[in-house]
């Protein structure tokens, strides 16, 4: 099979499309013919070497977390999946024409979703949902500020928090306020407008998807013992504000992914796609993703 192989740490030239041995599904696993993947920030951060010491990989490596494709073969003991069935997952080593996924982490694709639309969902949607449900543990009636609400993780966090009956404030840049009003949050605030930020106080939670100074400034608007949940490292001085900080990384959850995919298929929330590229443009896909486009970069693998 063809796979995009990371040969070393550095620029996009470290990714090479090569013929490699087909993977084999062991007991409890499913071999999937990958039709589409998406590029996530963690992919280009690993490629650049920025995560060494925190997230290490052994080279040569096949990157990738998202996949949408068709069942090629089920391993011993696997039931419920048939050859040719359209499936999606948060998996590993998905920059390839074939990938092995644990059956427990694989879920059928909704009929209304294309492979490209499905490939945009797994990592960002599960991260956004788990940020709200597992890290913050939002409760009905609580108020949560979602930082970076127009990103894939942020959009999902807004959607899930609203599902739980929370009051949601979408935090974006001033130039994004108009776009953010379509998310359905009860309020939109410009994070780079001191006057607007000054109106916030005694929030129950902050759901951080962006980090940096914008995230740090929100510590002062949380109530005592409020929760600052982040997909990145919490601000260094968080302790002095008397709030609880929770950092986490998304975990596969096939059942929750199925629910989120059905929500996306029915139009309840959207993960925009900026561009779809062929597999032999994997380097260009990384370049595009690293420039922070307004939507996911999708690669069609086969």
WOSULNOR-V40736 format. One line per field, one symbol per residue. phi: phi as a letter, one per 30 degrees, with the letter a starting at -180 (. if undefined). psi: psi as a letter, one per 40 degrees, with the letter a starting at -180 (. if undefined). A space follows every 10 residues. Layout:
BEGIN
phi->???
psi->???
END
This chain:
BEGIN
phi->.dbdcdcack ddddcbdbdb dddbddeicb dcddcabbcc edddddedjd cejcbcbcdd bcdjccabab dcacdeidbj bbeiddbbac bbhcdadbbc bdedccbddd ddcdeddddd cedddddddd dddcddhdbe idcbccdidc deddeddeed ddediddccd cbdedceedd dddjddabbd dccedddddc ahddabcccb iidddddddd cddeidcccb dbddedcded cicccbcabd ceaddddddd dddddcidab cdcdacbddd ceddddeddd dhddkdccbd da
psi->iiihhhdihb aeeehhhihi hhihhaheih hhhhdiiihi dddddddeed ehedhiihii ihahdiihai hdhhihehie hihehhiiih aifegidiih hhdeeiiihi dehiddddde dddddddddd ddddddfiih eihhhhhfee iddddddddd dddefihhhh hiideedddd eeeeidihih dehddddeeh ifidihhhed aaddddeede eiiheihhhi eahiidfdde efihhhiiii iigddddddd dddddeedih hihdihiide fdddddddde egigiihihh d.
END
